[in-house]
Amino acid sequence: MILKSFMINMDQTFGKKYKLCGKTSLDTLFDQVETVQIFPIKLVFRRLQISSEQKFVFIVPKKIVRAAHERNYLKRCMREIVRKNKAIFTTEKTGVNVGIMYQQPHPLPYKKMEQKLVQVLSMFANKLSHD
């Protein structure tokens, strides 16, 4: 009973409303960007005029990671880490489009990637709250 009420209060979904889609949205993401980086993760974001949810896109360039199964695995890992640690940045009610890029040819172990991505997300949340 206690576990069920805990699960209801803790929203860990990562549905369609959190995914950045569309060519125009992606093009505008890279026009006027602010960045936060801890190698090999680079987070680029653009604030929106309207107040809405944060939307994410996960990018692993083909030039850096050639094998498709490794690119897909890295994107899945990053998406899962963001989903599990969504509480870091959802307190802010500003509309932001976010791109998270992986910039190393070798895949990191999941625990190291989680550590780096959580650091980047907390830096991102600090930057949002201070501006």
C-alpha positions as CSV (number, residue, x, y, z in Angstrom):
1,M,0.0,0.0,0.0
2,I,2.8,2.4,0.9
3,L,4.8,1.5,-2.1
4,K,1.8,2.1,-4.4
5,S,1.3,5.6,-3.1
6,F,5.0,6.3,-3.4
7,M,4.9,5.3,-7.1
8,I,1.9,7.5,-7.8
9,N,3.6,10.6,-6.5
10,M,6.8,9.9,-8.4
11,D,6.2,10.6,-12.1
12,Q,9.0,8.9,-14.0
13,T,7.5,8.7,-17.5
14,F,9.1,10.2,-20.5
15,G,6.3,10.4,-23.0
16,K,5.7,12.3,-26.2
17,K,5.4,15.7,-24.5
18,Y,9.1,15.5,-23.5
19,K,10.4,14.6,-27.0
20,L,11.5,17.4,-29.4
21,C,10.3,16.6,-32.9
22,G,10.1,18.4,-36.2
23,K,12.7,19.9,-38.5
24,T,11.8,23.5,-37.6
25,S,12.1,22.9,-33.9
26,L,15.5,21.2,-34.4
27,D,16.7,24.0,-36.6
28,T,15.7,26.7,-34.2
29,L,17.4,24.7,-31.3
30,F,20.8,25.3,-32.9
31,D,20.3,29.0,-33.8
32,Q,20.8,30.8,-30.5
33,V,22.0,28.2,-28.0
34,E,23.6,28.1,-24.6
35,T,25.8,25.2,-23.7
36,V,26.8,23.1,-20.7
37,Q,29.5,20.5,-21.2
38,I,31.3,17.8,-19.2
39,F,33.2,15.6,-21.7
40,P,31.8,13.4,-23.4
41,I,28.3,14.9,-22.8
42,K,27.3,18.3,-24.3
43,L,24.0,19.8,-23.5
44,V,22.7,22.6,-25.7
45,F,19.5,24.5,-24.9
46,R,17.4,27.3,-26.1
47,R,14.8,29.1,-24.0
48,L,11.4,29.6,-25.5
49,Q,9.2,32.7,-25.3
50,I,6.2,30.7,-24.2
51,S,6.1,28.8,-20.9
52,S,5.8,25.1,-21.7
53,E,7.4,21.7,-20.9
54,Q,11.1,21.0,-21.5
55,K,11.6,19.0,-24.7
56,F,14.6,16.8,-25.3
57,V,16.4,15.4,-28.3
58,F,19.3,12.9,-27.9
59,I,22.1,13.1,-30.5
60,V,24.9,10.7,-31.2
61,P,26.7,11.7,-34.5
62,K,27.3,9.1,-37.1
63,K,30.8,10.6,-37.7
64,I,31.8,9.8,-34.1
65,V,30.0,6.5,-33.5
66,R,29.9,4.6,-36.8
67,A,27.9,1.5,-35.7
68,A,24.1,2.0,-35.6
69,H,23.6,-0.4,-32.7
70,E,26.0,1.5,-30.6
71,R,24.4,4.9,-31.4
72,N,21.0,3.5,-30.6
73,Y,22.3,2.0,-27.3
74,L,23.8,5.3,-26.3
75,K,20.6,7.2,-27.1
76,R,18.6,4.7,-25.1
77,C,20.9,5.0,-22.1
78,M,20.8,8.8,-22.2
79,R,17.0,8.8,-22.5
80,E,16.7,6.4,-19.5
81,I,19.1,8.5,-17.3
82,V,17.1,11.6,-18.1
83,R,13.8,9.8,-17.3
84,K,15.1,8.6,-14.0
85,N,16.5,11.9,-13.0
86,K,13.7,14.1,-14.3
87,A,13.2,15.6,-10.8
88,I,16.4,17.7,-11.1
89,F,15.1,20.0,-13.8
90,T,11.3,19.8,-13.8
91,T,10.9,22.2,-10.9
92,E,11.5,25.1,-13.3
93,K,8.4,26.0,-15.4
94,T,10.3,27.6,-18.3
95,G,9.9,26.4,-21.8
96,V,13.2,25.1,-23.0
97,N,14.3,22.9,-25.9
98,V,17.3,20.7,-25.0
99,G,19.7,18.7,-27.1
100,I,22.0,16.2,-25.4
101,M,25.0,15.2,-27.5
102,Y,27.4,12.3,-27.0
103,Q,30.9,13.2,-28.2
104,Q,33.2,10.2,-27.7
105,P,33.8,7.4,-30.1
106,H,33.9,4.8,-27.3
107,P,30.8,4.0,-25.3
108,L,31.1,4.7,-21.6
109,P,29.9,2.2,-19.1
110,Y,26.3,3.0,-17.9
111,K,27.3,4.1,-14.4
112,K,29.9,6.6,-15.7
113,M,27.6,7.9,-18.3
114,E,24.9,8.3,-15.6
115,Q,27.3,10.2,-13.3
116,K,28.4,12.6,-16.1
117,L,24.9,13.2,-17.4
118,V,23.5,13.9,-13.9
119,Q,26.3,16.4,-13.4
120,V,25.4,18.1,-16.7
121,L,21.7,18.1,-15.8
122,S,22.3,19.7,-12.4
123,M,24.5,22.4,-14.1
124,F,21.7,23.0,-16.5
125,A,19.1,23.3,-13.7
126,N,21.4,25.8,-11.9
127,K,21.8,27.8,-15.1
128,L,18.0,27.9,-15.6
129,S,17.3,28.9,-12.0
130,H,20.0,31.7,-11.9
131,D,18.9,33.4,-15.1
